[in-house]
Every structure is written in C-alpha cells, then in structure tokens.
Amino acid sequence: MIAIHLVQFGEPEQSLKVVDVPEPPAPAAGQALVQVEYAPLDHHDLLLAKGVYPVRPVLPSVIGNEGAGTVLAVGADITDVSPGDTVLLPFGTFAWSEQVLAEAAKLTVVDKAVSLDPITGALLVGSRDLPAGSWVVQNAANSGIGRSVIAFAKERGLRTINIVRREKLVTEIEELDADIVLVDHPDVAARVRAIIGDDPVLLGLDGVSGEATSLVLDVLTEGALLVIYGYMSGEPFAPDQDMLRTKNITTTEFWMYDDEYLPRHPALSAESAQPVADGRLTLPSAPVKVHTSRCRATEWSLLTIKEQHHDPTQHHWRTRCRRGGPGGRRPGRPPRP
C-alpha cells in the first residue's frame, strides 16, 4: 500500500517520499484498523518535517498529525467502534498512509458527513472564561482554525474581531457570522474602537506571529490574555514588551496535544461534528491534482504550499493518496459514503 515517509528532517519537498509499504496486520486486542479517507496537509506537518515541531519520530516514519477514515476491522472485545464507522484518528496515530492501526478507545466516531475536526478552535475559544457578549480578537481569521474560532465563539455567545490580509476576504468571513472583519493595517485598533467603543477585549489569538502580533496587541485591553498558537509567518514571537507591561497582558503558547487538552479531545470532537454536519462551519479547499502513479499530488501540494507561503492561511490543503482505478481509487473498493 501507499504511504508517505519522512526520511530526514529538512525541506519537506525533499524529505518526504511516497513509498510502498506492507499493509498493517490484523488488529490486536484494543486496536482498530482504519482506512484513511482524509489526511490534511497542515502547517504543523511542515514544521514536523523540518524538525522544529515538538513531535520528532524515529525516521523513516509516516507522518501526518490529523486524519479521518473508515474502520475496516477491530480487535477482540472492542465495543466502542465497529467496522464501517467514520472516525477521527487520535493524536499519536500518523495519518499519511492508506491504512493505519489505532488505539480503538481513542477513536472518535462521527457522522459520515463530517470531513474535518475543528477542535483547535474550540480549545482556543475556551482559553479564558469570558461572559457572553465578550470580544475575542484574532488574526489568521480565514484559516481553518480562524473559521472554527468564529463558529465556537458564536456558540458560546462571544463576539469576534477578525483580521484578514486581503479586502476580498472581508465579505466571505462576514458571511460566517463574524461580528467584525478588518483588513490588517496599522490603524486596525482605531477602527475597532470606532465600532465597539470602550468595550474590553480580553482574549487575543495569534496564529501568525512576527509583525502580525502587534495588531492583535493593539486591540487588546488591560489585563488581556494573548494565546500564540501558530507561526504561519515563519517569524518568531517577538511582542513589544513595553506594551505587554503597560497593558498588563499575559501571553501563553498553545499546543492542542498538551496533556491538559488531550482528555478533552473526544468530547470536543463530538461537539464540533454538529456545526460541520449542518454547514455552519466549512473550510475552503484548494484544488488537488490526483495521479494514480506514486501520488504525485503530494509533491504538487508541497510545492504549491511553498510557493504560496506568503499567505498560508488562504486554503485548507489536503491530499488523498490512492492507487489504481478512476480518480486513484483502488479497483473493487466501494466509494466512500
């Protein structure tokens, strides 16, 4: 079967290789065998490939931090999942392979209509206990996480201030029921104040880092919390220390796989399934070229991400690696539901 191996830490387009590997053995007790249907190519996967992510597998290794698929078989005494279930793969199960073995107890069963798992947004919105009506400011509002933040903030009665990079995105993000959408510019804070007056803004979410952090800091008010969850700019987090002290702003780094968050994943995955299934939360997808030979789509996606790194929040990139048959589907395998 086809898998994608990281053979060395470095530039992803050189260090990731499509390989033929044996199919997994039958699942043992406590395990489930999953046919991977979706495996996103996310920014943190590129960081892992470069060797700058907290997870560093022994190489060569399959990678891919997120995925979903269909259960093919289960081991003895498994009752929580059954063959045919659509499941989200747990942390620690790398997804860039046609089939994977996973710990059955950690799989999350979801509706077959669900094709993404936005729990990062839910965790970020919950970073601070805020009363209904409070404001949350974020950059990278057009990213998958940014869209999830808008949806979960609305579910919790919070209002969002969303910073995007291009004017053409304003209407698109407003249609997601975002409260305020502004193009990044040095006067963002002044424009926010013209809309919300003296209302406090006590939670900021930074997925870009570098110079983009300053715009979020400008909007935050006395005693706020700034959560740094991404470095899409490729620049380090270097906030204005004087502003942090003057406004008494606390900063913290977020990683959804920290021990404090892992126990919450199953419940949040189940909660997030509903807004995805009913269409309140969707992600734009870039076109993916499908090839039946050695999954050239993967190389194309990696190169395209590198070329468009100036705006990595524009698309949710994903690729599916399959062999044989029209569209890359294996002959004889029924289409996914």
N, C-alpha and C positions, 0 to 999 in steps of 0.2 A: 504494500500500500504506500501511498504518498505521504510524506511528512516534510516539514521544513526544519532543518537543523541549523543551530548557531554553532559554527565550527571554531570561531575565535572571537574575542571581543575586539570591536573596531567598527569601521563604517559598515552600516547594515547591508548596503548593496554588494559589498564584497564578502561579508562574513556570514550571510545567510544562504544556505544551499538547499535546493529541493532534492530529496533523496528517496530511494525505495527502501522501506524497512519491513520487517515481518509484521504480520497482524498480531495484536495482543493475544495472549492465551485466554481461555475461558475464565470468566471472573471467579475469583475465590470467595470464600465467605466474607461478607461485609463489603464486597465490591460490586460495581455495575460497569458493564461495557457500553460505551456511548458512541454512536455515530455522530461526528461533529458536523453540524449543518451551518453554523455561523462561527466565525473566528475573526473578530475585528483586528485591524492593524492600527493600534493606538500609539500615541506619542510615548507612553511609558514603555512600550515594546521596543521602540528605537533606543530609548535610554538604556534598557537592559542589554540590548545588542552591543551598545558602545561600552558597556561595563561600568556605567555610572548610576545604576539603579540598586536599591537595597538588596534585591534578589540576584544572586550570582550562581547559576547552576554549574555543575561539573560538565565540561564540554567534551565532545559534542553533545548537544541536547536539543530536543524540541523546546520551543518557547511559545509565547502567546498567553498573556495573563488572563484573558477572558474568552468565554465561548459558550455556546449553547448547542444542544443536539437532541437526538432521539435515543432512548435506551433500547439497546438490542438484546441484552441478556443480563441477568442478575445472579449473584451467588446464593448460596444456601441461606435460608432464614431471613431473606430480605423482604420486608413488607411495605416499606415506605414508598418505594418506586417499583414500577412494573415495566416490562417491555412495551414499547410504544409511547411511553411518557415523553413529553418535551421537558427538558431540564436545563437549568443553568449550571455550568461547571463551577466547582468551588475553587477558592484560592489554593494554589499548590498543584493544580492539575493543568499542565500546559496544553494548549488547545490546537496548536498548528499541526494537526495530524488527522488523518481521516477517521481513525478510531482511537479512543483513549479508555483506559481503566481509571475509575474514580471511586473514592470512598462513598458508598451509597448514602450513608447518613448525612452527608454534607451536600448532596444534590438538592436543588430547589425545583420542584415541579411547577410548571407554569402553563397557562393556556397556550394552545398551539399558535394563536395569533401573535404571541409576543415574540419579538425578534431583537430586543435589546434589553439591557439591565441597567437602569439609571440610578442605582442605589448611592453612587457617589454624591449626586445632587441632594438626596435625602439626608445623608450624613452631614454634608456641609451646611445645609439649612438648619440642622439641629445642633450646630456647633455652639450656639448660645441660646439660652432660654429667653425668648422675646415674647412680649404680649402681642395679641392680634393688633394689626394696624401698623406695626413697626416697619421701618425701612431697612432693606438689605441692599448694598451696592456690590456689583461685580463687574469685572472685565471678562473678556472671552465669552460674551453673552451669546454668541452664535455657535459656540461649540456644543457638543453633545451634553457635557456637564452643565454648561450655562443654561441650556434649554431645560434640563432636568431641574435645575435650581428654580427657574421660573414656575414650573409646574408644582413642585413641592411647596414652595413658598405660598403659592395661591391656596393650596390645600390646607395650609396652616394659618391662613388669614394674614400673611405677611405681604408687604408691598416691595417691589423690586425696582432698583435703579440700574439700568443695563447699559454698559459701554461697549460699543462696537467700533470696527475700524473703517467701515465704508457706509456712505449715505444710503446706498441701495438696500442695505440690510435693515434699516430702521422699520419700514413698514412690515417686513417679514417677521421681525421679532415682536412688534406690537400686536400682530395677529395671534401670537401665542398667549395673549392676555398679559403681557408685560406692562407694568404701570408707566415707566419712563424709559425711553430708549434714546441715547445720545451718542453722536459720533465723537470719538476721542479727540480732544483739543485742550489746550491749556486752560480754557475758560469753562470746563465741564462743571466745576464746583459752583461757579457763579450761576450757571444755567440751572443747576439743581436747586439752588437756594431760591431762585426766582419762581420755581414751581412749588416747592414744599415748605417755603418759609423757614421758620426756626425749628422745625421738627428734627429730633435727633436721628442720626444714622449710626447705629451701634454695632453693625456687623458688616465687614467687608471681605470679599472672596477674590483672591488674586490667583489666576491661573496662567499668567503671562510672565510676571516678574520683570526685572530690568527697569527701564524708564516707565513702563506702564503702571508700575506700582504707585507712582507719585499721584496719578489721577485719582486712584481709589483713596489714598490717604487724604487728599484734598477734600473729598466728600465726607469722610468720617468725622465724627464729632467727639467731644470729650468722653473719655472712658471706653472707647470702642475696642472691639476685637478684630484684628486683621488675620485671616486664615490664608496661608500660602499653600496652594495645592498643586501647582504646576509651574513649569519653567519653559513655556512654549516659545518665548523669545530667544531662548538659548543663553540669556544673560543671568548673572547671579542676582539674588535678592539683596539689594543694597538700598534700603529706605533712608530717608532723611531722618537722622537720629534726633535732630533738634525738634522736628515736627512730632516725632513719637513722644518725646518728653513733654513738649508743650501741651499736647492734647491728651497725654496720659493713655496712649494707645498701646495695647498689648498685642504682640504678634506670636503666632504659633504655626508650625508646619503640620500639614495633614497628609497622612498616608492611610488609605482605606483598609489596608491589611494589617494595621497595628492591632495588637492583642485586644485593646479596648473596643475596637469596632467589629472584629470578626464574629463575636456571638450575635451581633445584631443583623448580620447579612441575611439570613434566611427570612426573618420577619419583614425586613425592608424590601427584599426581592418580591415577596408575595404581595406586599402593599403596592409596589411600583407596577405590578403587572396590570392593574386596572386602568390607570391613565394611559398606558401604552395600548392596551387592547381596545379602548373606546376612542382612540385617536386624539386624546388631549395632549399627548406627548409623542412627537415624531422627530426623527433625525433625517436631515438631507443626506443622500448618498451620492458620491461621485461615481461616474461610470467606471466599470471594471471590465477589462478585456479578458475573455475566457478563452483559454487554449487547452487543447487536450494533450499537448505534449509538454511534459515536465513543468506544467503550471507556470508558464511564462508570465501569467497575470501577476504573480507575486513580484517578479523583478520589475515589471512595469509600474506597479503600485509604489514600490520602494523608491524608484527613481522619480516618480511624479511627486511624491511627498517631499523629496529633497529639493526638487525644482520649485515647489510652492511653499517652501519653509518660511517665506516672508509672511505668510498668513496661514498658519497651521490650524486655525480654528474654523476654516471655511467648510470643510467636509468631514463627514464621518467615513473613514476609509475602511473598506473590508474587502477581503478576497476569499474565494472558495476554491480549494484545490481538489479537483476530481479527475479521474481518468476515464477515458472511453465514452462512447455514446454521444448523442447530440448534447451540446451545452456542457460537456465534461462529465455527464452523469454516467455512472457505471452501468453497463448493459444489464438489464434484468432487475435493477433496483427500482422500486416504485417511486414516483415523485414525492417530495416532502409534502406534508399536509399544508 
